Amino acid sequence: MKPATLDNVAKYNSRLLAICNHCAHTVELNLRQLIDRHGRSYPVPRIKKRLRCTRCQSDSCAVQVALPLEKSL
């Protein structure tokens, strides 16, 4: 099975979360900026190699594809 790409994330209106494996700090990544920088075919698993936690400076981070936020009724 091929890894998810930024295009897959955008197509399903999903979100990308970066989670620090050391302190659990979690942020939503800017999908538009990632696509502009790396292209739509960039594999999601490769993103974690480029991350560093802004809270504790650890370079041990995970990337998780998350469902879109539900809109209020």
C-alpha positions in Angstrom: 0.0 0.0 0.0 1.3 3.4 -0.9 1.6 6.1 1.8 -0.9 8.9 1.9 0.1 12.1 0.0 -0.7 15.7 0.6 -3.1 15.4 -2.3 -5.0 12.7 -0.4 -5.3 14.8 2.7 -6.5 17.8 0.7 -9.0 15.7 -1.4 -10.8 14.4 1.7 -10.6 17.8 3.5 -8.6 16.2 6.3 -6.1 17.9 8.6 -2.5 17.1 9.4 -1.5 17.1 13.1 2.1 17.2 14.3 2.5 15.5 17.7 5.7 15.6 19.8 6.7 12.2 21.0 8.5 13.8 24.0 6.0 16.3 25.5 2.8 15.6 23.5 2.6 19.1 22.2 0.2 19.0 19.2 -0.3 21.5 16.4 -2.3 21.5 13.2 0.1 21.9 10.2 -0.7 24.3 7.4 -1.7 22.0 4.5 -1.7 24.8 1.9 1.9 25.8 2.8 3.1 22.2 2.7 1.5 21.7 -0.8 3.0 25.0 -2.0 6.5 24.0 -0.7 6.6 20.2 -1.5 3.9 19.5 -4.1 0.7 17.5 -3.9 2.4 14.2 -4.4 4.7 14.6 -1.3 4.2 11.6 1.0 2.8 12.4 4.4 5.3 10.1 6.3 8.2 12.1 5.0 6.9 15.3 6.8 7.9 14.0 10.2 11.6 14.0 9.3 11.4 17.8 8.9 9.6 18.6 12.2 10.8 20.0 15.5 8.6 20.7 18.5 8.2 24.4 19.2 7.7 23.7 22.9 10.6 21.4 23.9 12.7 21.4 20.6 12.6 17.6 20.3 13.0 16.3 16.7 11.0 13.2 17.6 7.5 14.0 16.2 4.7 12.1 14.6 2.3 13.2 11.9 -1.3 12.1 12.0 -4.0 12.5 9.4 -7.2 13.7 11.2 -10.8 14.0 10.2 -12.1 17.4 9.3 -13.7 19.5 12.0 -17.4 19.3 12.1 -19.2 22.5 11.3 -21.7 23.7 13.9 -25.4 23.2 13.1 
